[in-house]
Amino acid sequence: MLSKAIRMTNNLKLKHKLIISYLVVVMIPVLLVGGGVVSYFRAQAMDRAIAQTTNNVQKIKTQLSNMMRMPNDVSNTLLLDESLEKVASTHYPSVLELTKAYLSFDSFHRYINMYREIAEIRFYYRNPTLINNLELVPVDAQIEATNWYREAMESRRAIWQYIDDEEEIPIRKLSLVRQVNFPETHTSGVLIVSLDQEELNRMLRQEPFETLIADERGYIVAAKNPALVGSTLNDLDYGVNLNEQGKGAHKLDIHGESSYMIVDQLMPEAGTSILKIVSIFDTASIMEDANKVSIIGLLIIFLVLIIALFFVYIVSFLTTNRLLQLSRQFNRLALGNMNVVSRIDGNDEIGQLSRQFNYMVDSIRQLMDQIVEKTEQNNALELAQREIKLKMMASQINPHFLFNALESIRMNAHMKGDKEIANVVRLLGKLMRKNLEVGREQTPLKEEIEMVRSYLEIQKFRYEDRLSFEVKVDPAASNMMIPPLVIQPLVENAVVHGVEGKIEGVHVQLTVELCDQAVRVTVQDDGLGMTPERLAEVIQSTVNPEESEQKRIGLRNVHQRLVLSFGEDHGLVISSEHGKGTQITFTVPLLNDAV
């Protein structure tokens, strides 16, 4: 039975489903329960008002807790402030010395400027040489008689209360009061960090109902009505003792009007005092709005239902029409048309689906282009590797015979005492063996450097004093994997052109270093260099196959293999100055097989 009903529902058109759903789910239930909704709405309005006020009180509690954390942190810092101990406990022989000490002590000013929540900081200490500058205050009999001073000296914990003293310039703010001990002098004083009254009142200014905050003694420390600050809860004519009201929502009569009072408490961090947050609203204003809404709702509910039915039909028609348009675009895409574009406007789900359809088509087209481009790059790289292998294999004329012959020459020279020739033959054989290893697509950097060293030693033997070289390799990059034969052609280029073009010879420097998530390889010589025109031709030859060298593994081959392997950013960078030399640089990114 259920499956049959589901099948029938699935066979209905979308606009018919929307209309039937509206009739069953909206119109009939509304007509049946319309009367009950009115009374329920009244109750809900009251519950929402209580919940809103409770949330507002909780929000104020959180904001107040965050605000009070700043003075607590500052006081914790000042407990260990050696400069405070020094300036307060020093006995000054003159007013001049005291003035200098006051001018050099800026800890209080710094914290006041740093935290807008803090209005002022005072420290009370028994030192008759101090002068009251509203920051460092000498303790006298009047201060010793105050409640807050006695409580602070008797307790090790912080106390939060409204300071209502009779000083020349009284504080009259919610303040943190705590004892500060100086272990070196075995004395103690009282630190007061006062909250900014405007910041406290600003928290309550936007509250919709009368809201206030009181300390443990009943003093009002902040209120939506700033005139109440400084008075006590007992001074408020609410007909109830607010000091006895516990946490929660309380229904009561205030001046003959039914009202609700929301009460919450906050115990500050690392403190012993309790602050009370009270918010009061009368129910008449809440129910007045609820009654108006209920009457208006009953009058327009029938009209709304009819108008809604008409709009449901219009929306269903427009929705199904747009879905049919999108369906036709999907069909065109399924037939292979990659240029299809959906032009369904709107920011609703169907409009978003249309835009996502266009993004999908673009992504498919880009992926296909990337696949083609990647395939071409892979083919080009494979052709370049094959070209290297073919050129290298062309030189493999009976390698065993050639190696055996070179080894025989080396042993003969060694036995006859010509160690230099023997060493050069050994290096030549080693170099040729490395060149003939064409099976690997990548080789460790240390093996490539070893081959370059062999080549330079052979050329050094050939050109003697006309060639000098220096190889600097960062040991951390020795195991880096690079394509074979990318450094040796650059070194060969520097040696050949440097020695042939400069009578006094050339100095070649090879540097390998780690930098910026990559290995940088630099080949530099002090040969004749190139003119700007010649440099431009060389750079062009690295990217133009018609102008590249065909007889050997030249600059273009190295550049193209680096670009195909690692991207355009890692190709050869050539710089030269005529008469001063040439520098060729490339980088290899650090991959998973790096270092």
PADO-169683 format. One record per residue (C-alpha): x, y, z; residue in one letter; residue number from 1. Coordinates in steps of 0.5 Angstrom, whole numbers, always signed. Example, Ala and Ser with C-alpha at 12.3 -4.5 7.8 and 13.67 -1.06 7.14 Angstrom:
2
<r <+25 -9 +16> "A" 1>;
<r <+27 -2 +14> "S" 2>;
REM end
This chain:
595
<r <+0 +0 +0> "M" 1>;
<r <+6 +5 +2> "L" 2>;
<r <+10 +3 -4> "S" 3>;
<r <+4 +4 -9> "K" 4>;
<r <+2 +11 -5> "A" 5>;
<r <+10 +13 -6> "I" 6>;
<r <+9 +11 -14> "R" 7>;
<r <+3 +15 -15> "M" 8>;
<r <+7 +21 -12> "T" 9>;
<r <+13 +20 -16> "N" 10>;
<r <+9 +20 -22> "N" 11>;
<r <+5 +27 -21> "L" 12>;
<r <+8 +33 -24> "K" 13>;
<r <+12 +38 -19> "L" 14>;
<r <+7 +43 -19> "K" 15>;
<r <+1 +38 -17> "H" 16>;
<r <+6 +36 -12> "K" 17>;
<r <+7 +43 -9> "L" 18>;
<r <-1 +45 -9> "I" 19>;
<r <-3 +38 -6> "I" 20>;
<r <+2 +39 -1> "S" 21>;
<r <+0 +46 +1> "Y" 22>;
<r <-7 +44 +1> "L" 23>;
<r <-6 +38 +6> "V" 24>;
<r <+0 +41 +10> "V" 25>;
<r <-2 +49 +10> "V" 26>;
<r <-9 +50 +9> "M" 27>;
<r <-13 +45 +12> "I" 28>;
<r <-9 +45 +19> "P" 29>;
<r <-9 +52 +19> "V" 30>;
<r <-16 +52 +19> "L" 31>;
<r <-17 +47 +24> "L" 32>;
<r <-12 +50 +29> "V" 33>;
<r <-13 +57 +28> "G" 34>;
<r <-16 +59 +34> "G" 35>;
<r <-11 +55 +38> "G" 36>;
<r <-6 +58 +35> "V" 37>;
<r <-8 +65 +38> "V" 38>;
<r <-7 +63 +45> "S" 39>;
<r <-1 +59 +44> "Y" 40>;
<r <+2 +65 +41> "F" 41>;
<r <+1 +69 +47> "R" 42>;
<r <+4 +64 +52> "A" 43>;
<r <+10 +64 +47> "Q" 44>;
<r <+11 +71 +47> "A" 45>;
<r <+12 +71 +54> "M" 46>;
<r <+16 +65 +54> "D" 47>;
<r <+20 +69 +49> "R" 48>;
<r <+21 +75 +53> "A" 49>;
<r <+23 +71 +59> "I" 50>;
<r <+28 +67 +54> "A" 51>;
<r <+31 +73 +51> "Q" 52>;
<r <+32 +77 +58> "T" 53>;
<r <+35 +71 +60> "T" 54>;
<r <+40 +71 +54> "N" 55>;
<r <+41 +78 +55> "N" 56>;
<r <+43 +77 +62> "V" 57>;
<r <+47 +71 +60> "Q" 58>;
<r <+51 +75 +55> "K" 59>;
<r <+52 +81 +60> "I" 60>;
<r <+55 +76 +65> "K" 61>;
<r <+60 +73 +60> "T" 62>;
<r <+62 +80 +58> "Q" 63>;
<r <+62 +82 +65> "L" 64>;
<r <+67 +76 +66> "S" 65>;
<r <+71 +78 +60> "N" 66>;
<r <+72 +85 +62> "M" 67>;
<r <+74 +83 +69> "M" 68>;
<r <+79 +79 +67> "R" 69>;
<r <+83 +84 +65> "M" 70>;
<r <+84 +88 +72> "P" 71>;
<r <+85 +81 +74> "N" 72>;
<r <+91 +79 +69> "D" 73>;
<r <+94 +86 +71> "V" 74>;
<r <+94 +85 +78> "S" 75>;
<r <+97 +78 +77> "N" 76>;
<r <+103 +82 +73> "T" 77>;
<r <+104 +87 +78> "L" 78>;
<r <+104 +82 +84> "L" 79>;
<r <+111 +81 +81> "L" 80>;
<r <+113 +88 +79> "D" 81>;
<r <+120 +89 +82> "E" 82>;
<r <+119 +97 +80> "S" 83>;
<r <+113 +97 +84> "L" 84>;
<r <+116 +94 +90> "E" 85>;
<r <+122 +99 +89> "K" 86>;
<r <+118 +105 +88> "V" 87>;
<r <+113 +104 +94> "A" 88>;
<r <+118 +101 +99> "S" 89>;
<r <+124 +106 +98> "T" 90>;
<r <+124 +112 +104> "H" 91>;
<r <+126 +118 +100> "Y" 92>;
<r <+130 +123 +103> "P" 93>;
<r <+127 +129 +99> "S" 94>;
<r <+121 +131 +95> "V" 95>;
<r <+126 +131 +89> "L" 96>;
<r <+128 +124 +90> "E" 97>;
<r <+120 +122 +91> "L" 98>;
<r <+118 +126 +84> "T" 99>;
<r <+124 +123 +80> "K" 100>;
<r <+122 +116 +83> "A" 101>;
<r <+114 +118 +81> "Y" 102>;
<r <+116 +120 +74> "L" 103>;
<r <+120 +114 +72> "S" 104>;
<r <+115 +109 +75> "F" 105>;
<r <+110 +108 +69> "D" 106>;
<r <+107 +101 +70> "S" 107>;
<r <+100 +104 +72> "F" 108>;
<r <+100 +109 +66> "H" 109>;
<r <+102 +103 +61> "R" 110>;
<r <+96 +99 +63> "Y" 111>;
<r <+91 +104 +63> "I" 112>;
<r <+93 +106 +56> "N" 113>;
<r <+93 +99 +54> "M" 114>;
<r <+86 +97 +57> "Y" 115>;
<r <+80 +101 +56> "R" 116>;
<r <+76 +97 +61> "E" 117>;
<r <+81 +100 +66> "I" 118>;
<r <+80 +107 +69> "A" 119>;
<r <+85 +107 +74> "E" 120>;
<r <+90 +104 +79> "I" 121>;
<r <+92 +105 +86> "R" 122>;
<r <+97 +102 +91> "F" 123>;
<r <+96 +104 +98> "Y" 124>;
<r <+102 +102 +102> "Y" 125>;
<r <+105 +104 +109> "R" 126>;
<r <+111 +109 +107> "N" 127>;
<r <+110 +116 +111> "P" 128>;
<r <+115 +119 +105> "T" 129>;
<r <+110 +118 +100> "L" 130>;
<r <+106 +123 +97> "I" 131>;
<r <+99 +121 +94> "N" 132>;
<r <+99 +122 +87> "N" 133>;
<r <+92 +118 +86> "L" 134>;
<r <+97 +112 +84> "E" 135>;
<r <+101 +111 +90> "L" 136>;
<r <+98 +113 +96> "V" 137>;
<r <+101 +113 +103> "P" 138>;
<r <+96 +109 +108> "V" 139>;
<r <+93 +113 +114> "D" 140>;
<r <+88 +112 +119> "A" 141>;
<r <+82 +114 +115> "Q" 142>;
<r <+84 +109 +110> "I" 143>;
<r <+86 +103 +115> "E" 144>;
<r <+79 +104 +118> "A" 145>;
<r <+76 +103 +111> "T" 146>;
<r <+72 +96 +110> "N" 147>;
<r <+76 +94 +103> "W" 148>;
<r <+83 +95 +106> "Y" 149>;
<r <+81 +91 +112> "R" 150>;
<r <+78 +85 +108> "E" 151>;
<r <+84 +86 +103> "A" 152>;
<r <+89 +85 +109> "M" 153>;
<r <+86 +79 +112> "E" 154>;
<r <+85 +75 +105> "S" 155>;
<r <+90 +73 +100> "R" 156>;
<r <+85 +73 +95> "R" 157>;
<r <+82 +78 +90> "A" 158>;
<r <+76 +82 +92> "I" 159>;
<r <+71 +85 +88> "W" 160>;
<r <+66 +91 +91> "Q" 161>;
<r <+64 +98 +89> "Y" 162>;
<r <+69 +103 +93> "I" 163>;
<r <+65 +108 +96> "D" 164>;
<r <+70 +111 +101> "D" 165>;
<r <+71 +118 +103> "E" 166>;
<r <+78 +120 +100> "E" 167>;
<r <+79 +127 +97> "E" 168>;
<r <+78 +124 +90> "I" 169>;
<r <+74 +118 +91> "P" 170>;
<r <+74 +112 +87> "I" 171>;
<r <+66 +110 +87> "R" 172>;
<r <+67 +105 +81> "K" 173>;
<r <+67 +97 +81> "L" 174>;
<r <+74 +95 +83> "S" 175>;
<r <+79 +89 +84> "L" 176>;
<r <+82 +90 +91> "V" 177>;
<r <+88 +85 +93> "R" 178>;
<r <+94 +85 +98> "Q" 179>;
<r <+101 +85 +95> "V" 180>;
<r <+106 +82 +99> "N" 181>;
<r <+114 +84 +98> "F" 182>;
<r <+118 +78 +100> "P" 183>;
<r <+124 +82 +101> "E" 184>;
<r <+122 +87 +106> "T" 185>;
<r <+116 +83 +109> "H" 186>;
<r <+111 +88 +108> "T" 187>;
<r <+105 +89 +104> "S" 188>;
<r <+100 +94 +101> "G" 189>;
<r <+93 +94 +98> "V" 190>;
<r <+92 +94 +90> "L" 191>;
<r <+86 +97 +87> "I" 192>;
<r <+84 +96 +80> "V" 193>;
<r <+78 +100 +78> "S" 194>;
<r <+74 +98 +72> "L" 195>;
<r <+71 +104 +67> "D" 196>;
<r <+64 +106 +69> "Q" 197>;
<r <+63 +108 +62> "E" 198>;
<r <+65 +101 +59> "E" 199>;
<r <+60 +98 +65> "L" 200>;
<r <+54 +102 +63> "N" 201>;
<r <+55 +101 +55> "R" 202>;
<r <+54 +94 +56> "M" 203>;
<r <+47 +95 +59> "L" 204>;
<r <+45 +101 +55> "R" 205>;
<r <+42 +97 +49> "Q" 206>;
<r <+38 +93 +54> "E" 207>;
<r <+31 +93 +52> "P" 208>;
<r <+29 +93 +60> "F" 209>;
<r <+31 +96 +66> "E" 210>;
<r <+38 +92 +68> "T" 211>;
<r <+43 +93 +73> "L" 212>;
<r <+49 +90 +76> "I" 213>;
<r <+50 +90 +84> "A" 214>;
<r <+56 +88 +88> "D" 215>;
<r <+56 +83 +94> "E" 216>;
<r <+54 +89 +99> "R" 217>;
<r <+48 +91 +95> "G" 218>;
<r <+51 +97 +91> "Y" 219>;
<r <+49 +98 +84> "I" 220>;
<r <+56 +98 +80> "V" 221>;
<r <+52 +99 +73> "A" 222>;
<r <+45 +100 +71> "A" 223>;
<r <+42 +102 +64> "K" 224>;
<r <+40 +108 +68> "N" 225>;
<r <+46 +111 +70> "P" 226>;
<r <+43 +115 +76> "A" 227>;
<r <+42 +109 +80> "L" 228>;
<r <+50 +107 +80> "V" 229>;
<r <+52 +108 +87> "G" 230>;
<r <+46 +107 +90> "S" 231>;
<r <+44 +100 +94> "T" 232>;
<r <+38 +95 +92> "L" 233>;
<r <+35 +97 +98> "N" 234>;
<r <+34 +104 +95> "D" 235>;
<r <+30 +101 +90> "L" 236>;
<r <+22 +102 +91> "D" 237>;
<r <+20 +95 +88> "Y" 238>;
<r <+16 +92 +94> "G" 239>;
<r <+21 +86 +94> "V" 240>;
<r <+28 +85 +97> "N" 241>;
<r <+32 +84 +92> "L" 242>;
<r <+38 +82 +96> "N" 243>;
<r <+34 +76 +98> "E" 244>;
<r <+32 +74 +90> "Q" 245>;
<r <+36 +68 +88> "G" 246>;
<r <+38 +66 +81> "K" 247>;
<r <+32 +65 +76> "G" 248>;
<r <+26 +68 +73> "A" 249>;
<r <+21 +71 +79> "H" 250>;
<r <+14 +73 +77> "K" 251>;
<r <+12 +79 +82> "L" 252>;
<r <+8 +85 +82> "D" 253>;
<r <+11 +92 +82> "I" 254>;
<r <+7 +98 +83> "H" 255>;
<r <+1 +94 +82> "G" 256>;
<r <+3 +91 +75> "E" 257>;
<r <+5 +84 +73> "S" 258>;
<r <+12 +84 +72> "S" 259>;
<r <+18 +79 +71> "Y" 260>;
<r <+25 +79 +74> "M" 261>;
<r <+31 +75 +72> "I" 262>;
<r <+37 +74 +77> "V" 263>;
<r <+44 +71 +75> "D" 264>;
<r <+50 +71 +79> "Q" 265>;
<r <+57 +72 +77> "L" 266>;
<r <+63 +70 +81> "M" 267>;
<r <+69 +73 +78> "P" 268>;
<r <+75 +69 +77> "E" 269>;
<r <+80 +68 +83> "A" 270>;
<r <+76 +72 +87> "G" 271>;
<r <+71 +71 +93> "T" 272>;
<r <+66 +76 +92> "S" 273>;
<r <+59 +75 +88> "I" 274>;
<r <+56 +80 +83> "L" 275>;
<r <+49 +80 +82> "K" 276>;
<r <+45 +82 +75> "I" 277>;
<r <+38 +84 +75> "V" 278>;
<r <+33 +85 +69> "S" 279>;
<r <+26 +87 +70> "I" 280>;
<r <+20 +88 +65> "F" 281>;
<r <+13 +88 +66> "D" 282>;
<r <+8 +83 +62> "T" 283>;
<r <+3 +88 +60> "A" 284>;
<r <+8 +91 +54> "S" 285>;
<r <+9 +84 +52> "I" 286>;
<r <+2 +82 +52> "M" 287>;
<r <+0 +88 +49> "E" 288>;
<r <+4 +87 +42> "D" 289>;
<r <+2 +79 +43> "A" 290>;
<r <-6 +81 +43> "N" 291>;
<r <-5 +86 +37> "K" 292>;
<r <-2 +81 +33> "V" 293>;
<r <-7 +75 +35> "S" 294>;
<r <-13 +80 +32> "I" 295>;
<r <-9 +82 +26> "I" 296>;
<r <-7 +75 +25> "G" 297>;
<r <-14 +72 +25> "L" 298>;
<r <-17 +77 +20> "L" 299>;
<r <-12 +76 +15> "I" 300>;
<r <-11 +69 +16> "I" 301>;
<r <-16 +67 +11> "F" 302>;
<r <-14 +72 +6> "L" 303>;
<r <-7 +70 +6> "V" 304>;
<r <-9 +63 +5> "L" 305>;
<r <-12 +64 -1> "I" 306>;
<r <-7 +69 -4> "I" 307>;
<r <-2 +64 -2> "A" 308>;
<r <-5 +58 -6> "L" 309>;
<r <-5 +63 -12> "F" 310>;
<r <+3 +64 -11> "F" 311>;
<r <+4 +57 -10> "V" 312>;
<r <+1 +55 -17> "Y" 313>;
<r <+6 +61 -20> "I" 314>;
<r <+12 +59 -16> "V" 315>;
<r <+11 +51 -18> "S" 316>;
<r <+10 +53 -25> "F" 317>;
<r <+16 +58 -26> "L" 318>;
<r <+20 +52 -22> "T" 319>;
<r <+18 +47 -27> "T" 320>;
<r <+19 +51 -33> "N" 321>;
<r <+27 +53 -31> "R" 322>;
<r <+28 +45 -29> "L" 323>;
<r <+26 +43 -36> "L" 324>;
<r <+31 +48 -39> "Q" 325>;
<r <+36 +46 -35> "L" 326>;
<r <+34 +39 -36> "S" 327>;
<r <+35 +40 -44> "R" 328>;
<r <+42 +43 -43> "Q" 329>;
<r <+44 +37 -39> "F" 330>;
<r <+41 +33 -45> "N" 331>;
<r <+46 +37 -50> "R" 332>;
<r <+52 +36 -46> "L" 333>;
<r <+50 +28 -46> "A" 334>;
<r <+50 +29 -53> "L" 335>;
<r <+58 +31 -53> "G" 336>;
<r <+56 +39 -54> "N" 337>;
<r <+62 +42 -50> "M" 338>;
<r <+60 +49 -52> "N" 339>;
<r <+53 +49 -48> "V" 340>;
<r <+52 +54 -43> "V" 341>;
<r <+46 +55 -38> "S" 342>;
<r <+43 +62 -38> "R" 343>;
<r <+38 +61 -32> "I" 344>;
<r <+38 +67 -28> "D" 345>;
<r <+36 +67 -20> "G" 346>;
<r <+40 +66 -14> "N" 347>;
<r <+36 +60 -11> "D" 348>;
<r <+38 +53 -12> "E" 349>;
<r <+36 +52 -19> "I" 350>;
<r <+40 +58 -21> "G" 351>;
<r <+46 +56 -17> "Q" 352>;
<r <+45 +49 -20> "L" 353>;
<r <+45 +53 -27> "S" 354>;
<r <+52 +56 -25> "R" 355>;
<r <+55 +50 -22> "Q" 356>;
<r <+53 +47 -29> "F" 357>;
<r <+57 +52 -33> "N" 358>;
<r <+62 +51 -28> "Y" 359>;
<r <+62 +44 -29> "M" 360>;
<r <+62 +44 -37> "V" 361>;
<r <+68 +49 -36> "D" 362>;
<r <+72 +44 -31> "S" 363>;
<r <+71 +39 -36> "I" 364>;
<r <+73 +43 -42> "R" 365>;
<r <+79 +45 -38> "Q" 366>;
<r <+81 +38 -36> "L" 367>;
<r <+81 +36 -43> "M" 368>;
<r <+85 +41 -45> "D" 369>;
<r <+90 +40 -39> "Q" 370>;
<r <+90 +32 -41> "I" 371>;
<r <+92 +34 -48> "V" 372>;
<r <+97 +39 -46> "E" 373>;
<r <+100 +34 -41> "K" 374>;
<r <+100 +29 -46> "T" 375>;
<r <+104 +33 -51> "E" 376>;
<r <+109 +35 -45> "Q" 377>;
<r <+110 +28 -43> "N" 378>;
<r <+111 +26 -51> "N" 379>;
<r <+116 +32 -51> "A" 380>;
<r <+120 +29 -45> "L" 381>;
<r <+120 +22 -47> "E" 382>;
<r <+122 +24 -54> "L" 383>;
<r <+128 +29 -51> "A" 384>;
<r <+130 +23 -46> "Q" 385>;
<r <+130 +18 -53> "R" 386>;
<r <+134 +23 -56> "E" 387>;
<r <+139 +23 -51> "I" 388>;
<r <+139 +16 -50> "K" 389>;
<r <+140 +15 -58> "L" 390>;
<r <+146 +20 -58> "K" 391>;
<r <+149 +17 -52> "M" 392>;
<r <+148 +10 -55> "M" 393>;
<r <+151 +12 -61> "A" 394>;
<r <+158 +13 -58> "S" 395>;
<r <+157 +6 -54> "Q" 396>;
<r <+162 +3 -59> "I" 397>;
<r <+164 -3 -56> "N" 398>;
<r <+164 +0 -49> "P" 399>;
<r <+167 -7 -46> "H" 400>;
<r <+173 -6 -51> "F" 401>;
<r <+174 +1 -49> "L" 402>;
<r <+174 +1 -42> "F" 403>;
<r <+179 -5 -42> "N" 404>;
<r <+183 -1 -47> "A" 405>;
<r <+183 +5 -42> "L" 406>;
<r <+184 +0 -36> "E" 407>;
<r <+190 -3 -39> "S" 408>;
<r <+193 +4 -41> "I" 409>;
<r <+192 +7 -34> "R" 410>;
<r <+195 +0 -31> "M" 411>;
<r <+201 +1 -36> "N" 412>;
<r <+202 +9 -34> "A" 413>;
<r <+202 +7 -27> "H" 414>;
<r <+207 +2 -27> "M" 415>;
<r <+211 +6 -31> "K" 416>;
<r <+211 +12 -26> "G" 417>;
<r <+206 +16 -29> "D" 418>;
<r <+201 +17 -24> "K" 419>;
<r <+198 +24 -27> "E" 420>;
<r <+197 +20 -34> "I" 421>;
<r <+194 +14 -30> "A" 422>;
<r <+189 +18 -26> "N" 423>;
<r <+187 +22 -32> "V" 424>;
<r <+185 +16 -36> "V" 425>;
<r <+182 +13 -30> "R" 426>;
<r <+177 +19 -29> "L" 427>;
<r <+176 +19 -37> "L" 428>;
<r <+174 +12 -36> "G" 429>;
<r <+169 +14 -30> "K" 430>;
<r <+166 +19 -34> "L" 431>;
<r <+165 +15 -40> "M" 432>;
<r <+162 +10 -36> "R" 433>;
<r <+157 +15 -33> "K" 434>;
<r <+155 +18 -40> "N" 435>;
<r <+153 +11 -42> "L" 436>;
<r <+149 +10 -36> "E" 437>;
<r <+142 +12 -40> "V" 438>;
<r <+137 +8 -37> "G" 439>;
<r <+135 +12 -31> "R" 440>;
<r <+131 +18 -32> "E" 441>;
<r <+133 +21 -25> "Q" 442>;
<r <+140 +21 -22> "T" 443>;
<r <+143 +23 -15> "P" 444>;
<r <+146 +30 -15> "L" 445>;
<r <+152 +27 -12> "K" 446>;
<r <+153 +22 -18> "E" 447>;
<r <+152 +28 -23> "E" 448>;
<r <+157 +32 -19> "I" 449>;
<r <+162 +27 -19> "E" 450>;
<r <+162 +26 -26> "M" 451>;
<r <+163 +34 -27> "V" 452>;
<r <+169 +33 -22> "R" 453>;
<r <+172 +28 -27> "S" 454>;
<r <+170 +32 -33> "Y" 455>;
<r <+174 +38 -30> "L" 456>;
<r <+180 +34 -28> "E" 457>;
<r <+181 +32 -35> "I" 458>;
<r <+180 +39 -38> "Q" 459>;
<r <+185 +41 -32> "K" 460>;
<r <+190 +36 -34> "F" 461>;
<r <+189 +38 -42> "R" 462>;
<r <+189 +46 -41> "Y" 463>;
<r <+194 +46 -34> "E" 464>;
<r <+194 +53 -32> "D" 465>;
<r <+189 +56 -37> "R" 466>;
<r <+184 +52 -33> "L" 467>;
<r <+182 +53 -25> "S" 468>;
<r <+175 +51 -22> "F" 469>;
<r <+172 +51 -16> "E" 470>;
<r <+166 +46 -14> "V" 471>;
<r <+161 +48 -8> "K" 472>;
<r <+156 +43 -6> "V" 473>;
<r <+151 +44 +0> "D" 474>;
<r <+152 +37 +3> "P" 475>;
<r <+144 +37 +5> "A" 476>;
<r <+143 +37 -2> "A" 477>;
<r <+147 +31 -4> "S" 478>;
<r <+141 +26 -5> "N" 479>;
<r <+137 +30 -9> "M" 480>;
<r <+134 +27 -15> "M" 481>;
<r <+135 +31 -22> "I" 482>;
<r <+135 +29 -29> "P" 483>;
<r <+142 +26 -32> "P" 484>;
<r <+147 +30 -36> "L" 485>;
<r <+144 +37 -34> "V" 486>;
<r <+150 +40 -30> "I" 487>;
<r <+156 +37 -34> "Q" 488>;
<r <+153 +41 -41> "P" 489>;
<r <+153 +47 -37> "L" 490>;
<r <+160 +46 -34> "V" 491>;
<r <+163 +44 -41> "E" 492>;
<r <+160 +50 -45> "N" 493>;
<r <+164 +55 -39> "A" 494>;
<r <+170 +51 -40> "V" 495>;
<r <+170 +51 -48> "V" 496>;
<r <+168 +58 -49> "H" 497>;
<r <+172 +60 -43> "G" 498>;
<r <+179 +57 -45> "V" 499>;
<r <+178 +58 -53> "E" 500>;
<r <+176 +65 -52> "G" 501>;
<r <+181 +68 -47> "K" 502>;
<r <+189 +67 -47> "I" 503>;
<r <+190 +67 -40> "E" 504>;
<r <+185 +62 -38> "G" 505>;
<r <+178 +61 -35> "V" 506>;
<r <+176 +60 -28> "H" 507>;
<r <+170 +56 -27> "V" 508>;
<r <+165 +56 -21> "Q" 509>;
<r <+160 +51 -19> "L" 510>;
<r <+155 +52 -14> "T" 511>;
<r <+150 +48 -11> "V" 512>;
<r <+145 +51 -5> "E" 513>;
<r <+139 +50 -2> "L" 514>;
<r <+134 +56 -2> "C" 515>;
<r <+127 +57 -2> "D" 516>;
<r <+124 +50 -2> "Q" 517>;
<r <+129 +49 -8> "A" 518>;
<r <+136 +47 -10> "V" 519>;
<r <+139 +52 -14> "R" 520>;
<r <+145 +50 -19> "V" 521>;
<r <+150 +56 -21> "T" 522>;
<r <+155 +55 -26> "V" 523>;
<r <+159 +61 -27> "Q" 524>;
<r <+166 +63 -31> "D" 525>;
<r <+170 +69 -32> "D" 526>;
<r <+171 +68 -39> "G" 527>;
<r <+170 +73 -45> "L" 528>;
<r <+162 +73 -44> "G" 529>;
<r <+157 +75 -49> "M" 530>;
<r <+155 +82 -52> "T" 531>;
<r <+147 +83 -51> "P" 532>;
<r <+146 +81 -58> "E" 533>;
<r <+149 +75 -57> "R" 534>;
<r <+146 +73 -50> "L" 535>;
<r <+139 +75 -54> "A" 536>;
<r <+141 +69 -59> "E" 537>;
<r <+143 +64 -54> "V" 538>;
<r <+137 +65 -50> "I" 539>;
<r <+133 +65 -56> "Q" 540>;
<r <+136 +58 -58> "S" 541>;
<r <+134 +55 -52> "T" 542>;
<r <+127 +55 -54> "V" 543>;
<r <+127 +55 -61> "N" 544>;
<r <+129 +48 -64> "P" 545>;
<r <+131 +51 -71> "E" 546>;
<r <+137 +55 -67> "E" 547>;
<r <+139 +50 -62> "S" 548>;
<r <+145 +46 -62> "E" 549>;
<r <+144 +39 -66> "Q" 550>;
<r <+151 +36 -65> "K" 551>;
<r <+151 +35 -58> "R" 552>;
<r <+147 +36 -51> "I" 553>;
<r <+147 +43 -51> "G" 554>;
<r <+143 +49 -47> "L" 555>;
<r <+136 +48 -51> "R" 556>;
<r <+136 +40 -49> "N" 557>;
<r <+138 +42 -42> "V" 558>;
<r <+133 +48 -41> "H" 559>;
<r <+127 +43 -45> "Q" 560>;
<r <+128 +38 -40> "R" 561>;
<r <+128 +42 -34> "L" 562>;
<r <+122 +46 -36> "V" 563>;
<r <+118 +39 -38> "L" 564>;
<r <+120 +36 -31> "S" 565>;
<r <+119 +42 -27> "F" 566>;
<r <+115 +47 -30> "G" 567>;
<r <+117 +54 -33> "E" 568>;
<r <+120 +57 -27> "D" 569>;
<r <+125 +52 -27> "H" 570>;
<r <+129 +53 -33> "G" 571>;
<r <+135 +56 -35> "L" 572>;
<r <+137 +63 -33> "V" 573>;
<r <+143 +66 -37> "I" 574>;
<r <+146 +72 -35> "S" 575>;
<r <+153 +75 -38> "S" 576>;
<r <+157 +81 -39> "E" 577>;
<r <+162 +82 -44> "H" 578>;
<r <+169 +82 -42> "G" 579>;
<r <+167 +79 -35> "K" 580>;
<r <+164 +72 -36> "G" 581>;
<r <+157 +68 -36> "T" 582>;
<r <+153 +65 -31> "Q" 583>;
<r <+148 +60 -32> "I" 584>;
<r <+143 +58 -26> "T" 585>;
<r <+137 +53 -25> "F" 586>;
<r <+133 +51 -20> "T" 587>;
<r <+130 +44 -18> "V" 588>;
<r <+124 +44 -13> "P" 589>;
<r <+125 +39 -7> "L" 590>;
<r <+120 +33 -8> "L" 591>;
<r <+119 +27 -4> "N" 592>;
<r <+125 +24 -6> "D" 593>;
<r <+129 +30 -4> "A" 594>;
<r <+134 +30 +2> "V" 595>;
REM end
